[in-house]
């Protein structure tokens, strides 16, 4: 296996990560440590013949470049959420939102039924066209209903996050983008890998959801987590516009048709499947068109001016959620070699990826040590906030560790895929697309969602790692 030489920059990166974790543990903000981390990496990456003044200038430029890189990487999901919220603001103005969610009140009759209805619906939607479009599509309709029947907003966020960006994305049983990345890098058949990724994702997710449910019900009982008011006092017939019924019925039908199209193409026409960025673009475009039509229908000629207010509402909501995330992501993205090169220039390595390779280079032939090492590496690599970008690395590592033992290679690869995506895809990284999207739609803080997820998911990882060790015996 390739030996990785850790430089002072790598050790500084690792020290900054530990400092950020300590700050999180003490419930302190982590923006300042992240900014200091970027500046420090900029200083340490300077050439030996540079003057101190030149190094300082370069590190300041790297700081802004890192912030810009982070903003660009996150902007597509920011824009999607902003336009979805703007569309809902327009629907709410004419009372169509109340009509749109009315049928779901018969299914979601309490916080428990709401929690599991959200989890199941998001899981099914996410396995067909990935969870970020799923949460924008399903969450905007179902989460307000769940909150109305007594489920706290944080409970709704946990439900969709663990089921969608956790279980569904880490297994990826339909689209199999993750499975192909991992299997190609590990030189194994994707058909052999898939049963194990499904097993490990359900194990991790099942344990995490069970523990999360217990903590949510306990905190609700003790008054630590309070539900929103469940009354429908704002649901007044006289507040509805003349086209409220049309949009209240038409918008869900249009969104369901999009779901149907994605599912159909994903199963019967995979070459033209609408997934990932294409699905996000389709949903964002449809949301924008519906925003314009709804505003013009309700406001008439005044809609030319009122639509601006709805868009402002969407972007204000989105910026409030993402503004603290961009500087944090700016640091962690430097752990990924692609982002590191964009910010710091050619020849820059991905610090997290190098650290992960170094850890696994010291793992012996013991299956338990290999599984634990891969699990730790999966968490580290997932900290870049992507999950998918680390799969080629993890696949290569598992192939090298297991050697000629094909079964162990498959098991380790599945473990690596599930833990890496659960972490960075994701449920444990506040700057990851998954956490930001789920928290944004639910109206909670990404950092608070990660803190709520941390213990349940880590117990899930531990359980799954032990299961992997048993399967390798």
N, C-alpha and C positions, 0 to 999 in steps of 0.2 A: 504493500500500500504506500502511496506517496506520502513522504514526510513533509510536514508543513513547519516552516521556521517562523516562530512568533516574534514580531518586532516590538519595540516600545509602543508603537501605535496600537497594536493588538491588545497589549496589556492595559493601556490607557482606556481603550474602548470597553474592555471587560470591567475595569474599575468603575467607569461611568454607568454601565448597566447595573452593577451592584448598588451604586449610590442611588440610582433611580428606584430600584426595588426597595431600598431602605426608606426612601422618601414616601413611596406608596404605602409601605407598612405603617408609617407614622401619620398617614393621611395628609401629607404635604404635597403641594404642587410640584410637578416635575419639569416644568418648562425651563426654569433656570439651569438645572443640571444638564438638560438636553442641549441648551445653547452653549454652555461651557464645554460640553463634550465635543460639539462640532468645532468650536474654536481651537480646542486642544489638539484635535486630529489635524486641523489645518496647520498648526505650528509644527507638529511632529512630522508632517509629510513634506516639509521643506527640504530643499537640497542643501548639501553640506556647505557649498560655497555662497549661499545666500546670506545677506546681512540680516540682523535681527529686525530692522525696520521693514525690509522686504518681506520677511516671514510674517510679520504682524499684518501688513497690508494684504498679503495673500490669504491669510486666515480669515480676515474680515470679509473678503470677497467670497471665500468658500462658504461662509455662514449664510450670506444672502443667496448664493447659488443653491445651497442645500434647502433653504426655505422655499425657493422657487420650484425646485425639483419636487418637493413634497406637495406643494400646491397643485402642480400640473398632474401629478400622479393621482391625486384625490379628487380632481375637479369633476370628472364624469359622474361620479356618484353624488357629489354635491349638487350638480346641476339637475340630476334626475329627481332628487329629493325636493329641491327647490320648486321645480315645475309641478310635481305631484301635490305639494302643499299649496301652491298657488291655485291649482285646479280645485282642490277641496275648499279653499277659501271662497272661490267663485260659486261652487255648489252650495256652500253653507249660506251665502248671502241670499239665495232664493229659497232656502229650506229643502233643497233636494237631497242634502246629506242625510236628513232624518228619514226620508222615504227609502233611501238606498240601503240603510242598515236595518230597517224595520223587520224584514223577514228573519234576520239572524237572531233576533231577540227570542224566538221560539226555541232555538237550539242552545244558545248560551243563557242559561237560567240562573247561574251563580258563578262565583269565582273559580271553583274547581272545574266545572264543565267548560268554562271559558278558557282556562289554562290548557286543558287537554285538546279542546277543539282547535285552538291556535296552533299547538304543537303538531297535531296530525295534519292539518291543512297546509301549513308551511312545509312540512316534510314532503308531502306528496307533490306540491308545486315545485319545490326546490330540486327534487331528483330529476325532474323533466327539463327545467330550463334554468337551473342554478338559483341560489338563494337571494342574491342581490336584486335581480328583477322580481323575484317572488315576493320579497318583503315590500317592495314598492307597490306591487300589484295587489297582493292580498292583505298586507298589513294596514294599508291606508283605509281599507273597508272594515276589517274585522277587529283591529285593536280598539277603535273607539267603542265598539259594541261590548268588548270584553271589559273595558273600564267602566262602562255604564252599569254592568251587572255586578260590580263589586271587586273585580280583579285590579290590584294596584298597577300603575303604569310599569313599575319595575318588574312585577310578576309577568306582565305581558312581554316585556323585553326579554326576560330570561327564557320564556317559552319559545319564542320565535328564534332566538339566537342559538340555543342549544340544539333545537331540532333542525333548523335550517343550515346555518353556517357551521354547525357542529356535525351532527349525524349525517345529514344528507350530503353535504359537500365533501366530507372526508371519505365517504364510500364512493360517491359519484357513480352509482350503479347503472345509470341510463346513458348519459353522455360519455362517461368514461375518459374524460380528458386527463384527470389526475392519474387514473389507472394506466393509461398509455405512457405518460411521462415516467412514472415509476418503473413500469415493467421494461420499457426500452432501456433505461439506464442500468437496470439490474440484470438485463439479458434473460428475462423469464417471460413466459406466456401470460398475457393479460387475463386469459380465461382461468388460469390457475390462481392468479392474485385476487380476483374479484371476490370469491367466497370469503376469504380471510379479511379483506377490507370491510365487507358488510358485517361480518361477525365482530370485528374489533370496534367498528363505529357504533354498532348497536350496544355493545358492552359498555364502552366509554359513555355514550349518551344516556343509556338506561340508568347507569349508576349516578351520573351527574344530575339527571332530571329528578330521580327519586330523592336525592339529598336536597336539591334545590327546592323541590315541592315541600319537603318537611320544614325547611328553614323559612319559606314564605308563609306557610300556614302558622308556624310558631310565632313569627314576628307579627302577623296580623292579629293573632289571638292576644299577644302581649301589648299590642298597640304601637309597636315599633314601626310598622308599615301600615299606612292607612290607605283605604280605597277612596277613589273619587266619589262624589255624590252620585247616587244611582237613580235619582229622579229624572223625569223627562220634562222639567218645567219649561225648557226652551223649545219644546216640540209643539208649537202652536199653529193650527191650521191657517190663521190669518197672517202668519209671517211668511207663508209660502208664496212664491211668485207664480204667475200663470203657466210657466213652463217647468215648474218644479217636478211634476209627475213625469214629464217626458225625460228629463235628465236623471231623475231618481231611478227610473227603470232602464233607460238607455245606456247610461254609463256602465253599470255592472254587466249588462249584456255585451257591450263592446269589449270590456276587459276580459270577460269569460271567453269571447270569441278569440281574443289574442292568445289566451291560455290554450284553447283548443288547437289553434294553428301551430303553436310551439310544440305541443304534445304530438300532434299528427306528424309534423315534419321530423321531430326527434325520433319517432318510431318507424314511420313508413318512408320517409324521404331524408335520411340522415345527411346526404350530401348537401342539401339545402336547409339544414336545421338552423333555427334561429336561437342562438345561445350566446352567453357571455356578453361582450360588448354590443353585438348586434341586437340582442334582446333588450339591453338597457337603452339603446338608441331608439328602438321601436316604441318602447313604453314612454320614453321622454317625449318623442314626437307626438304620440297620440295624446298624452297629457296636455301638451301645449295647445293642440288643436281644440280639445275639449274645453280648455280654459277660455279660449277666444270665443267659441260658440256659446258657452254658458253665459259669459259676461255680456255678449251682445244680445242674447235672448232676453236676459233679465233687465239690462240697463238701457237697451236701445242705442241711440246715437251717443249717449253718455258713456257707453262701454269703451269707446276709443280712449277715454281718460281713466275710467275705473280699472281697466285691465292692468294699468301700471301699478295701482295700489295692491292688487292681488299678487303681482310678481314681486313687489317689494316685501309683502308678507312672507312669501315663499323663501326669498333669499335671506331675510332677517332671521327667520327660523333656522335656516341652514347654516348661516355664518355663526350663529350663537352656539351651535353644536360643534362645528368644525374648527373654529378659530383657535381653541386651545390645542387641537390635535396636530395642526400643521407643524409647529416648531418641534414637537416631540417626534413626529414621524421623520422630520428632517434628519435627526440624529440616527434613528434606527434604520432608516433606509440605506445609510452608509454601510451597514452590515452586508448588504447585497451587492455583489460585484457590478451588476449592471448600473445600479444607481450610483455606486461609488465612482465609477468611471465618468458618468455624466457630470458629477459635481467636482471631482478632484483631478480628472484627467486620465489619460491612458496609462496603463501600468498599475493603477490602484487596485488592490485586492479587496474582496468583500470580507470585512473583519469577522463577522459572525460565522461566515462559511469557513474561513480558515481556522477559527477556534474549534468549530465542530469537527473538522477533519483531524485536527491535532488530538482531540479527545479520543476519537476512534482509532487513531494510529497506535494508541497505547492499550487498546483492548486485547485481551488474549483470546484463546480459542474456546473459552468457557461460554456456554450458551447463555447462562444467566448474566454474565458480565457483558456479553454482546447485546442482549436485549436491553439492559439498563443503559448501556452506553448509547445505543441508538435512540432510546427514549429521551435521554438528556439532550442529545444532539438535535433531535426533532424539535424540542422546545426552544433551544437556542436559535436554530435556523428560522423557526417560525416567528421569532421576534422582529423580523424585518417587516411584518405586517402583510405579507402576501400569502405564504403557505405553499403556493404552487411553485414559486421560483426556486425553492430549496429541494424539490423532488428529484431532479436529476442528480444532485449531489448525494442525497440520501440513498437513492437507488444504486449509485456507483459504490457507495460505502458498504451497503448490505451485501452486494455481490462480492466485494473484496473480503469482507469479514467471514462470510459463510463458505467461501471457496467452492469446492466441488459438491457440497451438500445442497442439492436443489431445494429440498423441503425447507431447510432453515433459511435459505435465501428468500423464498416466498413469504415465510412467516415474518422475517425481519423487515422485508420491504413493505408488507401490509402494516406492520406496527409503525414504521417510520412515516408512511403516508398519512395514517389516521392522526397520529400525534402532531405532526407538522401542520396539517391543515386545521385541526381542532384549535391549535395555538394561534396560528397566524392568519387563518382564513375567514373568520376565526371567532374565538370566544375569550381569549386571554390577553389580547393586545388592543389597547384603547385606540390605537391609531390605524388599526386594520379596517379594510373596507366593510367587513361583516359587522363588526361591533359598531362602527360609526353609522352604518345604514340602519341597523336594528334599533340602536339607541335613538337615532334621529327621528325615525317614524314613530317610536313609542314616546318620545318627548322626555327622555331621561339622559343623564350624563354618561358618556361612554366609559369614563373612569369608574363611575359607580357600578355600572353593569359588569365590568371586569372584576371588581372587588367581590361582587355578589357571586360571580361564576367561579372564582379561583379555587376555593376549597372543594366544591363538588367535582369540578373537572379534574383536579389533581388526584382525587381519590379514584376517579374513573380511569385516569392514566395508569395509576398504580395497579388497579385490578386488571386492566388489559395487558400490562407488561407481565404480570404473573401468569396470565393465561397464555401469552406468547411463549414464556419459558416452558410451561407444561407441554405445549404443542411441539416444541423443539426437542423435548427429551426423548 
